[in-house]
């Protein structure tokens, strides 16, 4: 087996870094963007009914930030880290492993709707 030179390893690392940068740029600005950009809040996006930012951010401050922005009757249940990429067959963003081709790290604030129980007393 041939030995890999430092230049070869550096070239592989640079190619991997560029692929990750390209995936993040596609998620933010490409033809098939990840979710919908929320114009009043740069960097914040809506996807599948939840709020997200690209990158892994501290979860609690992100959840608090999103909770403040939600309308009455909605709240953030939790925030968590995930990875997504464009599925080549479906041509849409799906969850994936962190080492999948084109994986983009995201922080998601899972939103819920408050259910106001009716008062059973007349």
N, CA, C and O atoms as CSV, one atom per row, in Angstrom:
chain,resi,resn,atom,element,x,y,z
A,1,UNK,N,N,0.854,-1.174,0.000
A,1,UNK,CA,C,0.000,0.000,0.000
A,1,UNK,C,C,0.895,1.231,0.000
A,1,UNK,O,O,1.804,1.329,0.824
A,2,UNK,N,N,0.655,2.169,-0.907
A,2,UNK,CA,C,1.506,3.350,-0.955
A,2,UNK,C,C,1.288,4.226,0.281
A,2,UNK,O,O,0.189,4.302,0.830
A,3,UNK,N,N,2.357,4.875,0.691
A,3,UNK,CA,C,2.273,5.774,1.846
A,3,UNK,C,C,1.777,7.133,1.370
A,3,UNK,O,O,2.211,7.631,0.332
A,4,UNK,N,N,0.873,7.723,2.126
A,4,UNK,CA,C,0.321,9.019,1.754
A,4,UNK,C,C,1.238,10.128,2.242
A,4,UNK,O,O,1.636,10.158,3.407
A,5,UNK,N,N,1.563,11.026,1.345
A,5,UNK,CA,C,2.431,12.144,1.690
A,5,UNK,C,C,1.612,13.229,2.394
A,5,UNK,O,O,0.389,13.265,2.264
A,6,UNK,N,N,2.285,14.113,3.140
A,6,UNK,CA,C,1.549,15.208,3.786
A,6,UNK,C,C,0.786,16.070,2.777
A,6,UNK,O,O,-0.296,16.571,3.082
A,7,UNK,N,N,1.343,16.240,1.589
A,7,UNK,CA,C,0.653,17.026,0.560
A,7,UNK,C,C,-0.639,16.366,0.118
A,7,UNK,O,O,-1.640,17.042,-0.117
A,8,UNK,N,N,-0.617,15.034,0.003
A,8,UNK,CA,C,-1.810,14.277,-0.384
A,8,UNK,C,C,-2.889,14.410,0.687
A,8,UNK,O,O,-4.057,14.635,0.371
A,9,UNK,N,N,-2.502,14.272,1.937
A,9,UNK,CA,C,-3.444,14.382,3.048
A,9,UNK,C,C,-4.007,15.806,3.121
A,9,UNK,O,O,-5.200,15.994,3.356
A,10,UNK,N,N,-3.153,16.795,2.922
A,10,UNK,CA,C,-3.604,18.190,2.941
A,10,UNK,C,C,-4.601,18.447,1.799
A,10,UNK,O,O,-5.589,19.157,1.984
A,11,UNK,N,N,-4.337,17.872,0.631
A,11,UNK,CA,C,-5.247,18.054,-0.508
A,11,UNK,C,C,-6.604,17.407,-0.221
A,11,UNK,O,O,-7.642,17.971,-0.566
A,12,UNK,N,N,-6.601,16.237,0.403
A,12,UNK,CA,C,-7.863,15.591,0.772
A,12,UNK,C,C,-8.625,16.425,1.795
A,12,UNK,O,O,-9.840,16.588,1.686
A,13,UNK,N,N,-7.919,16.948,2.779
A,13,UNK,CA,C,-8.557,17.785,3.802
A,13,UNK,C,C,-9.140,19.054,3.176
A,13,UNK,O,O,-10.240,19.476,3.530
A,14,UNK,N,N,-8.411,19.648,2.260
A,14,UNK,CA,C,-8.898,20.860,1.590
A,14,UNK,C,C,-10.141,20.554,0.748
A,14,UNK,O,O,-11.082,21.347,0.722
A,15,UNK,N,N,-10.147,19.425,0.072
A,15,UNK,CA,C,-11.303,19.039,-0.747
A,15,UNK,C,C,-12.526,18.787,0.138
A,15,UNK,O,O,-13.635,19.192,-0.209
A,16,UNK,N,N,-12.329,18.120,1.279
A,16,UNK,CA,C,-13.426,17.865,2.200
A,16,UNK,C,C,-13.966,19.179,2.763
A,16,UNK,O,O,-15.179,19.370,2.846
A,17,UNK,N,N,-13.070,20.079,3.146
A,17,UNK,CA,C,-13.489,21.376,3.663
A,17,UNK,C,C,-14.291,22.134,2.611
A,17,UNK,O,O,-15.330,22.714,2.925
A,18,UNK,N,N,-13.820,22.134,1.370
A,18,UNK,CA,C,-14.526,22.842,0.307
A,18,UNK,C,C,-15.900,22.229,0.058
A,18,UNK,O,O,-16.861,22.959,-0.185
A,19,UNK,N,N,-16.011,20.909,0.113
A,19,UNK,CA,C,-17.306,20.253,-0.064
A,19,UNK,C,C,-18.271,20.681,1.033
A,19,UNK,O,O,-19.452,20.904,0.767
A,20,UNK,N,N,-17.775,20.798,2.272
A,20,UNK,CA,C,-18.622,21.234,3.376
A,20,UNK,C,C,-19.044,22.687,3.188
A,20,UNK,O,O,-20.206,23.027,3.414
A,21,UNK,N,N,-18.124,23.537,2.783
A,21,UNK,CA,C,-18.442,24.948,2.536
A,21,UNK,C,C,-19.464,25.060,1.408
A,21,UNK,O,O,-20.407,25.845,1.504
A,22,UNK,N,N,-19.285,24.290,0.351
A,22,UNK,CA,C,-20.225,24.303,-0.768
A,22,UNK,C,C,-21.619,23.857,-0.313
A,22,UNK,O,O,-22.619,24.434,-0.740
A,23,UNK,N,N,-21.695,22.841,0.543
A,23,UNK,CA,C,-22.983,22.354,1.036
A,23,UNK,C,C,-23.668,23.420,1.886
A,23,UNK,O,O,-24.878,23.619,1.778
A,24,UNK,N,N,-22.907,24.099,2.722
A,24,UNK,CA,C,-23.484,25.158,3.562
A,24,UNK,C,C,-23.970,26.312,2.681
A,24,UNK,O,O,-25.055,26.847,2.909
A,25,UNK,N,N,-23.181,26.696,1.681
A,25,UNK,CA,C,-23.612,27.760,0.763
A,25,UNK,C,C,-24.879,27.361,0.004
A,25,UNK,O,O,-25.760,28.192,-0.213
A,26,UNK,N,N,-24.969,26.104,-0.394
A,26,UNK,CA,C,-26.169,25.630,-1.094
A,26,UNK,C,C,-27.381,25.689,-0.168
A,26,UNK,O,O,-28.478,26.047,-0.597
A,27,UNK,N,N,-27.184,25.341,1.094
A,27,UNK,CA,C,-28.290,25.368,2.057
A,27,UNK,C,C,-28.797,26.794,2.269
A,27,UNK,O,O,-29.994,27.005,2.464
A,28,UNK,N,N,-27.896,27.763,2.231
A,28,UNK,CA,C,-28.276,29.148,2.496
A,28,UNK,C,C,-28.697,29.904,1.248
A,28,UNK,O,O,-29.609,30.729,1.306
A,29,UNK,N,N,-28.048,29.638,0.118
A,29,UNK,CA,C,-28.235,30.487,-1.057
A,29,UNK,C,C,-28.490,29.742,-2.363
A,29,UNK,O,O,-28.689,30.374,-3.401
A,30,UNK,N,N,-28.486,28.432,-2.332
A,30,UNK,CA,C,-28.567,27.663,-3.571
A,30,UNK,C,C,-29.957,27.593,-4.164
A,30,UNK,O,O,-30.896,28.207,-3.657
A,31,UNK,N,N,-30.079,26.840,-5.242
A,31,UNK,CA,C,-31.360,26.668,-5.924
A,31,UNK,C,C,-32.349,25.890,-5.061
A,31,UNK,O,O,-33.559,26.076,-5.187
A,32,UNK,N,N,-31.849,25.031,-4.196
A,32,UNK,CA,C,-32.699,24.204,-3.337
A,32,UNK,C,C,-32.329,24.501,-1.889
A,32,UNK,O,O,-31.737,23.666,-1.206
A,33,UNK,N,N,-32.689,25.716,-1.420
A,33,UNK,CA,C,-32.298,26.155,-0.088
A,33,UNK,C,C,-32.960,25.318,0.998
A,33,UNK,O,O,-34.018,24.721,0.797
A,34,UNK,N,N,-32.310,25.293,2.143
A,34,UNK,CA,C,-32.834,24.579,3.297
A,34,UNK,C,C,-33.892,25.447,3.970
A,34,UNK,O,O,-33.567,26.470,4.573
A,35,UNK,N,N,-35.131,25.050,3.871
A,35,UNK,CA,C,-36.211,25.800,4.499
A,35,UNK,C,C,-36.422,27.155,3.855
A,35,UNK,O,O,-36.014,27.402,2.720
A,36,UNK,N,N,-37.076,28.031,4.618
A,36,UNK,CA,C,-37.407,29.369,4.142
A,36,UNK,C,C,-36.706,30.379,5.034
A,36,UNK,O,O,-36.846,30.336,6.256
A,37,UNK,N,N,-35.957,31.282,4.431
A,37,UNK,CA,C,-35.274,32.320,5.205
A,37,UNK,C,C,-36.317,33.258,5.811
A,37,UNK,O,O,-37.298,33.620,5.161
A,38,UNK,N,N,-36.089,33.641,7.059
A,38,UNK,CA,C,-36.972,34.593,7.729
A,38,UNK,C,C,-36.283,35.947,7.644
A,38,UNK,O,O,-35.311,36.208,8.353
A,39,UNK,N,N,-36.796,36.801,6.771
A,39,UNK,CA,C,-36.094,38.031,6.398
A,39,UNK,C,C,-35.876,38.988,7.563
A,39,UNK,O,O,-34.865,39.691,7.586
A,40,UNK,N,N,-36.782,39.040,8.523
A,40,UNK,CA,C,-36.621,39.963,9.649
A,40,UNK,C,C,-35.577,39.491,10.645
A,40,UNK,O,O,-35.176,40.248,11.529
A,41,UNK,N,N,-35.130,38.242,10.511
A,41,UNK,CA,C,-34.158,37.663,11.437
A,41,UNK,C,C,-33.086,36.922,10.633
A,41,UNK,O,O,-33.199,35.715,10.416
A,42,UNK,N,N,-32.054,37.635,10.194
A,42,UNK,CA,C,-31.025,37.026,9.338
A,42,UNK,C,C,-30.434,35.750,9.955
A,42,UNK,O,O,-30.092,35.703,11.136
A,43,UNK,N,N,-30.332,34.741,9.123
A,43,UNK,CA,C,-29.769,33.464,9.538
A,43,UNK,C,C,-30.803,32.487,10.059
A,43,UNK,O,O,-30.543,31.285,10.110
A,44,UNK,N,N,-31.962,32.975,10.445
A,44,UNK,CA,C,-33.020,32.101,10.951
A,44,UNK,C,C,-33.834,31.588,9.773
A,44,UNK,O,O,-34.146,32.337,8.847
A,45,UNK,N,N,-34.174,30.304,9.817
A,45,UNK,CA,C,-34.920,29.670,8.737
A,45,UNK,C,C,-36.056,28.848,9.319
A,45,UNK,O,O,-35.968,28.393,10.459
A,46,UNK,N,N,-37.109,28.652,8.562
A,46,UNK,CA,C,-38.215,27.776,8.942
A,46,UNK,C,C,-38.167,26.552,8.033
A,46,UNK,O,O,-38.037,26.672,6.815
A,47,UNK,N,N,-38.275,25.371,8.646
A,47,UNK,CA,C,-38.230,24.125,7.883
A,47,UNK,C,C,-39.099,23.094,8.590
A,47,UNK,O,O,-38.896,22.815,9.771
A,48,UNK,N,N,-40.052,22.535,7.884
A,48,UNK,CA,C,-40.961,21.528,8.427
A,48,UNK,C,C,-41.648,21.996,9.712
A,48,UNK,O,O,-41.854,21.201,10.629
A,49,UNK,N,N,-41.999,23.262,9.781
A,49,UNK,CA,C,-42.710,23.792,10.936
A,49,UNK,C,C,-41.838,24.178,12.112
A,49,UNK,O,O,-42.351,24.659,13.123
A,50,UNK,N,N,-40.535,23.981,12.007
A,50,UNK,CA,C,-39.612,24.326,13.087
A,50,UNK,C,C,-38.674,25.435,12.632
A,50,UNK,O,O,-38.581,25.737,11.442
A,51,UNK,N,N,-37.982,26.038,13.593
A,51,UNK,CA,C,-37.004,27.084,13.292
A,51,UNK,C,C,-35.610,26.492,13.384
A,51,UNK,O,O,-35.364,25.592,14.187
A,52,UNK,N,N,-34.697,26.994,12.564
A,52,UNK,CA,C,-33.325,26.479,12.603
A,52,UNK,C,C,-32.341,27.548,12.191
A,52,UNK,O,O,-32.695,28.552,11.573
A,53,UNK,N,N,-31.111,27.305,12.545
A,53,UNK,CA,C,-29.964,28.056,12.045
A,53,UNK,C,C,-28.939,27.033,11.576
A,53,UNK,O,O,-28.816,25.948,12.143
A,54,UNK,N,N,-28.219,27.397,10.546
A,54,UNK,CA,C,-27.159,26.526,10.045
A,54,UNK,C,C,-25.971,26.636,10.979
A,54,UNK,O,O,-25.550,27.736,11.339
A,55,UNK,N,N,-25.436,25.498,11.365
A,55,UNK,CA,C,-24.332,25.418,12.314
A,55,UNK,C,C,-24.825,24.889,13.647
A,55,UNK,O,O,-26.020,24.925,13.940
A,56,UNK,N,N,-23.902,24.404,14.442
A,56,UNK,CA,C,-24.256,23.935,15.783
A,56,UNK,C,C,-24.031,25.076,16.763
A,56,UNK,O,O,-22.895,25.461,17.040
A,57,UNK,N,N,-25.128,25.607,17.280
A,57,UNK,CA,C,-25.112,26.730,18.211
A,57,UNK,C,C,-25.449,26.230,19.606
A,57,UNK,O,O,-25.982,25.130,19.752
A,58,UNK,N,N,-25.149,27.019,20.636
A,58,UNK,CA,C,-25.580,26.633,21.980
A,58,UNK,C,C,-27.112,26.492,22.006
A,58,UNK,O,O,-27.831,27.416,21.625
A,59,UNK,N,N,-27.596,25.343,22.452
A,59,UNK,CA,C,-29.018,25.016,22.324
A,59,UNK,C,C,-29.942,25.894,23.168
A,59,UNK,O,O,-30.961,26.375,22.671
A,60,UNK,N,N,-29.599,26.104,24.429
A,60,UNK,CA,C,-30.511,26.864,25.298
A,60,UNK,C,C,-30.677,28.305,24.842
A,60,UNK,O,O,-31.816,28.758,24.724
A,61,UNK,N,N,-29.601,29.057,24.575
A,61,UNK,CA,C,-29.807,30.423,24.082
A,61,UNK,C,C,-30.585,30.466,22.762
A,61,UNK,O,O,-31.383,31.377,22.539
A,62,UNK,N,N,-30.353,29.489,21.898
A,62,UNK,CA,C,-31.084,29.451,20.633
A,62,UNK,C,C,-32.571,29.207,20.877
A,62,UNK,O,O,-33.414,29.848,20.248
A,63,UNK,N,N,-32.897,28.293,21.779
A,63,UNK,CA,C,-34.302,28.020,22.094
A,63,UNK,C,C,-34.974,29.260,22.667
A,63,UNK,O,O,-36.113,29.565,22.314
A,64,UNK,N,N,-34.281,29.978,23.549
A,64,UNK,CA,C,-34.835,31.201,24.142
A,64,UNK,C,C,-35.065,32.249,23.051
A,64,UNK,O,O,-36.115,32.891,23.018
A,65,UNK,N,N,-34.086,32.423,22.162
A,65,UNK,CA,C,-34.217,33.390,21.066
A,65,UNK,C,C,-35.442,33.071,20.208
A,65,UNK,O,O,-36.226,33.963,19.883
A,66,UNK,N,N,-35.601,31.816,19.850
A,66,UNK,CA,C,-36.724,31.423,18.996
A,66,UNK,C,C,-38.054,31.562,19.735
A,66,UNK,O,O,-39.053,31.976,19.146
A,67,UNK,N,N,-38.068,31.220,21.009
A,67,UNK,CA,C,-39.300,31.295,21.787
A,67,UNK,C,C,-39.844,32.712,21.806
A,67,UNK,O,O,-41.056,32.913,21.732
A,68,UNK,N,N,-38.960,33.692,21.905
A,68,UNK,CA,C,-39.368,35.103,21.930
A,68,UNK,C,C,-39.998,35.508,20.598
A,68,UNK,O,O,-40.893,36.352,20.570
A,69,UNK,N,N,-39.545,34.922,19.514
A,69,UNK,CA,C,-40.027,35.304,18.182
A,69,UNK,C,C,-41.351,34.653,17.789
A,69,UNK,O,O,-42.010,35.111,16.855
A,70,UNK,N,N,-41.744,33.598,18.487
A,70,UNK,CA,C,-42.948,32.864,18.103
A,70,UNK,C,C,-44.213,33.618,18.498
A,70,UNK,O,O,-44.227,34.334,19.499
A,71,UNK,N,N,-45.270,33.456,17.712
A,71,UNK,CA,C,-46.540,34.113,18.052
A,71,UNK,C,C,-47.174,33.460,19.277
A,71,UNK,O,O,-46.786,32.364,19.683
A,72,UNK,N,N,-48.152,34.149,19.857
A,72,UNK,CA,C,-48.886,33.578,20.982
A,72,UNK,C,C,-49.457,32.226,20.568
A,72,UNK,O,O,-49.868,32.033,19.424
A,73,UNK,N,N,-49.474,31.311,21.504
A,73,UNK,CA,C,-50.018,29.992,21.222
A,73,UNK,C,C,-48.982,29.004,20.732
A,73,UNK,O,O,-49.291,27.822,20.578
A,74,UNK,N,N,-47.758,29.451,20.480
A,74,UNK,CA,C,-46.676,28.543,20.080
A,74,UNK,C,C,-45.520,28.708,21.054
A,74,UNK,O,O,-45.351,29.768,21.656
A,75,UNK,N,N,-44.728,27.657,21.204
A,75,UNK,CA,C,-43.563,27.702,22.081
A,75,UNK,C,C,-42.511,26.712,21.587
A,75,UNK,O,O,-42.810,25.804,20.812
A,76,UNK,N,N,-41.285,26.900,22.043
A,76,UNK,CA,C,-40.190,25.980,21.707
A,76,UNK,C,C,-40.174,24.878,22.751
A,76,UNK,O,O,-40.032,25.139,23.946
A,77,UNK,N,N,-40.319,23.655,22.291
A,77,UNK,CA,C,-40.290,22.511,23.209
A,77,UNK,C,C,-38.851,22.148,23.576
A,77,UNK,O,O,-38.554,21.869,24.737
A,78,UNK,N,N,-37.959,22.152,22.582
A,78,UNK,CA,C,-36.550,21.847,22.819
A,78,UNK,C,C,-35.741,22.274,21.611
A,78,UNK,O,O,-36.286,22.504,20.531
A,79,UNK,N,N,-34.443,22.377,21.803
A,79,UNK,CA,C,-33.518,22.637,20.690
A,79,UNK,C,C,-32.521,21.486,20.653
A,79,UNK,O,O,-32.139,20.953,21.695
A,80,UNK,N,N,-32.108,21.111,19.461
A,80,UNK,CA,C,-31.134,20.025,19.331
A,80,UNK,C,C,-30.320,20.188,18.057
A,80,UNK,O,O,-30.669,20.964,17.168
A,81,UNK,N,N,-29.231,19.439,17.991
A,81,UNK,CA,C,-28.334,19.469,16.830
A,81,UNK,C,C,-28.649,18.290,15.916
A,81,UNK,O,O,-28.933,17.183,16.373
A,82,UNK,N,N,-28.589,18.556,14.619
A,82,UNK,CA,C,-28.790,17.528,13.599
A,82,UNK,C,C,-27.842,17.808,12.436
A,82,UNK,O,O,-27.125,18.808,12.429
A,83,UNK,N,N,-27.852,16.920,11.469
A,83,UNK,CA,C,-27.171,17.113,10.190
A,83,UNK,C,C,-28.172,16.791,9.091
A,83,UNK,O,O,-28.982,15.874,9.227
A,84,UNK,N,N,-28.112,17.546,8.008
A,84,UNK,CA,C,-28.991,17.321,6.864
A,84,UNK,C,C,-28.166,17.378,5.578
A,84,UNK,O,O,-27.083,17.961,5.538
A,85,UNK,N,N,-28.700,16.768,4.547
A,85,UNK,CA,C,-28.110,16.894,3.211
A,85,UNK,C,C,-29.213,16.713,2.179
A,85,UNK,O,O,-30.318,16.280,2.504
A,86,UNK,N,N,-28.905,17.045,0.950
A,86,UNK,CA,C,-29.884,16.849,-0.120
A,86,UNK,C,C,-29.816,15.395,-0.563
A,86,UNK,O,O,-28.780,14.917,-1.024
A,87,UNK,N,N,-30.926,14.709,-0.416
A,87,UNK,CA,C,-31.004,13.318,-0.854
A,87,UNK,C,C,-30.968,13.313,-2.377
A,87,UNK,O,O,-31.801,13.961,-3.011
A,88,UNK,N,N,-30.018,12.593,-2.979
A,88,UNK,CA,C,-29.890,12.632,-4.438
A,88,UNK,C,C,-31.097,12.054,-5.176
A,88,UNK,O,O,-31.367,12.446,-6.311
A,89,UNK,N,N,-31.816,11.143,-4.559
A,89,UNK,CA,C,-32.991,10.555,-5.201
A,89,UNK,C,C,-34.203,11.469,-5.076
A,89,UNK,O,O,-34.918,11.698,-6.051
A,90,UNK,N,N,-34.431,11.993,-3.864
A,90,UNK,CA,C,-35.603,12.831,-3.601
A,90,UNK,C,C,-35.396,14.282,-4.015
A,90,UNK,O,O,-36.362,15.012,-4.238
A,91,UNK,N,N,-34.130,14.703,-4.116
A,91,UNK,CA,C,-33.778,16.089,-4.411
A,91,UNK,C,C,-34.392,17.056,-3.396
A,91,UNK,O,O,-34.885,18.126,-3.752
A,92,UNK,N,N,-34.350,16.649,-2.118
A,92,UNK,CA,C,-34.789,17.532,-1.044
A,92,UNK,C,C,-33.939,17.263,0.192
A,92,UNK,O,O,-33.241,16.253,0.276
A,93,UNK,N,N,-34.009,18.180,1.143
A,93,UNK,CA,C,-33.210,18.073,2.364
A,93,UNK,C,C,-33.808,17.016,3.282
A,93,UNK,O,O,-35.015,16.988,3.523
A,94,UNK,N,N,-32.929,16.142,3.793
A,94,UNK,CA,C,-33.323,15.102,4.739
A,94,UNK,C,C,-32.262,15.005,5.827
A,94,UNK,O,O,-31.120,15.419,5.625
A,95,UNK,N,N,-32.638,14.460,6.975
A,95,UNK,CA,C,-31.671,14.228,8.039
A,95,UNK,C,C,-30.681,13.170,7.590
A,95,UNK,O,O,-31.022,12.273,6.818
A,96,UNK,N,N,-29.445,13.280,8.081
A,96,UNK,CA,C,-28.414,12.325,7.685
A,96,UNK,C,C,-27.379,12.200,8.796
A,96,UNK,O,O,-27.433,12.925,9.790
A,97,UNK,N,N,-26.452,11.289,8.623
A,97,UNK,CA,C,-25.330,11.139,9.546
A,97,UNK,C,C,-24.368,12.301,9.345
A,97,UNK,O,O,-24.305,12.885,8.264
A,98,UNK,N,N,-23.621,12.632,10.391
A,98,UNK,CA,C,-22.720,13.787,10.301
A,98,UNK,C,C,-21.611,13.591,9.281
A,98,UNK,O,O,-21.032,14.569,8.807
A,99,UNK,N,N,-21.304,12.340,8.932
A,99,UNK,CA,C,-20.238,12.092,7.960
A,99,UNK,C,C,-20.774,11.781,6.562
A,99,UNK,O,O,-20.017,11.333,5.701
A,100,UNK,N,N,-22.061,12.009,6.324
A,100,UNK,CA,C,-22.640,11.779,4.992
A,100,UNK,C,C,-22.135,12.839,4.012
A,100,UNK,O,O,-21.766,13.943,4.414
A,101,UNK,N,N,-22.122,12.494,2.729
A,101,UNK,CA,C,-21.724,13.453,1.696
A,101,UNK,C,C,-22.631,14.677,1.742
A,101,UNK,O,O,-23.856,14.548,1.726
A,102,UNK,N,N,-22.034,15.855,1.800
A,102,UNK,CA,C,-22.791,17.093,1.783
A,102,UNK,C,C,-23.532,17.395,3.072
A,102,UNK,O,O,-24.465,18.198,3.069
A,103,UNK,N,N,-23.136,16.764,4.187
A,103,UNK,CA,C,-23.825,16.992,5.461
A,103,UNK,C,C,-23.626,18.428,5.937
A,103,UNK,O,O,-22.515,18.958,5.913
A,104,UNK,N,N,-24.719,19.042,6.367
A,104,UNK,CA,C,-24.712,20.411,6.877
A,104,UNK,C,C,-25.176,20.356,8.329
A,104,UNK,O,O,-26.251,19.825,8.608
A,105,UNK,N,N,-24.384,20.897,9.265
A,105,UNK,CA,C,-24.825,20.908,10.663
A,105,UNK,C,C,-25.881,21.990,10.876
A,105,UNK,O,O,-25.760,23.098,10.355
A,106,UNK,N,N,-26.913,21.658,11.644
A,106,UNK,CA,C,-27.958,22.629,11.956
A,106,UNK,C,C,-28.341,22.526,13.424
A,106,UNK,O,O,-28.140,21.494,14.064
A,107,UNK,N,N,-28.893,23.607,13.941
A,107,UNK,CA,C,-29.501,23.622,15.263
A,107,UNK,C,C,-30.977,23.904,15.050
A,107,UNK,O,O,-31.342,24.900,14.426
A,108,UNK,N,N,-31.823,23.030,15.569
A,108,UNK,CA,C,-33.265,23.126,15.360
A,108,UNK,C,C,-33.964,23.456,16.669
A,108,UNK,O,O,-33.653,22.884,17.714
A,109,UNK,N,N,-34.906,24.382,16.602
A,109,UNK,CA,C,-35.815,24.655,17.716
A,109,UNK,C,C,-37.151,24.017,17.353
A,109,UNK,O,O,-37.847,24.482,16.451
A,110,UNK,N,N,-37.497,22.959,18.058
A,110,UNK,CA,C,-38.741,22.249,17.790
A,110,UNK,C,C,-39.884,23.037,18.418
A,110,UNK,O,O,-39.909,23.264,19.627
A,111,UNK,N,N,-40.826,23.449,17.579
A,111,UNK,CA,C,-41.931,24.279,18.063
A,111,UNK,C,C,-43.193,23.447,18.240
A,111,UNK,O,O,-43.416,22.464,17.534
A,112,UNK,N,N,-44.000,23.859,19.188
A,112,UNK,CA,C,-45.273,23.202,19.488
A,112,UNK,C,C,-46.365,24.257,19.607
A,112,UNK,O,O,-46.083,25.438,19.809
A,113,UNK,N,N,-47.591,23.825,19.482
A,113,UNK,CA,C,-48.747,24.704,19.674
A,113,UNK,C,C,-49.334,24.420,21.047
A,113,UNK,O,O,-49.554,23.267,21.420
A,114,UNK,N,N,-49.584,25.490,21.792
A,114,UNK,CA,C,-50.212,25.326,23.111
A,114,UNK,C,C,-51.647,24.871,22.926
A,114,UNK,O,O,-52.367,25.355,22.053
A,115,UNK,N,N,-52.042,23.935,23.761
A,115,UNK,CA,C,-53.434,23.479,23.769
A,115,UNK,C,C,-54.054,24.025,25.042
A,115,UNK,O,O,-53.661,23.656,26.149
A,116,UNK,N,N,-55.024,24.905,24.872
A,116,UNK,CA,C,-55.707,25.482,26.010
A,116,UNK,C,C,-56.907,24.623,26.339
A,116,UNK,O,O,-57.869,24.552,25.574
A,117,UNK,N,N,-56.839,23.974,27.479
A,117,UNK,CA,C,-57.958,23.121,27.902
A,117,UNK,C,C,-59.165,23.992,28.220
A,117,UNK,O,O,-59.053,25.046,28.847
A,118,UNK,N,N,-60.292,23.529,27.779
A,118,UNK,CA,C,-61.538,24.223,28.101
A,118,UNK,C,C,-61.825,24.031,29.580
A,118,UNK,O,O,-61.565,22.963,30.134
A,119,UNK,N,N,-62.355,25.055,30.216
A,119,UNK,CA,C,-62.749,24.955,31.623
A,119,UNK,C,C,-64.024,24.136,31.672
A,119,UNK,O,O,-65.030,24.545,31.092
A,120,UNK,N,N,-64.020,22.969,32.359
A,120,UNK,CA,C,-65.210,22.102,32.353
A,120,UNK,C,C,-66.353,22.641,33.228
A,120,UNK,O,O,-67.479,22.155,33.132
A,121,UNK,N,N,-66.077,23.630,34.071
A,121,UNK,CA,C,-67.152,24.150,34.908
A,121,UNK,C,C,-67.958,25.181,34.146
A,121,UNK,O,O,-67.396,25.980,33.397
A,122,UNK,N,N,-69.288,25.173,34.329
A,122,UNK,CA,C,-70.129,26.138,33.579
A,122,UNK,C,C,-70.038,27.531,34.109
A,122,UNK,O,O,-70.685,28.436,33.581
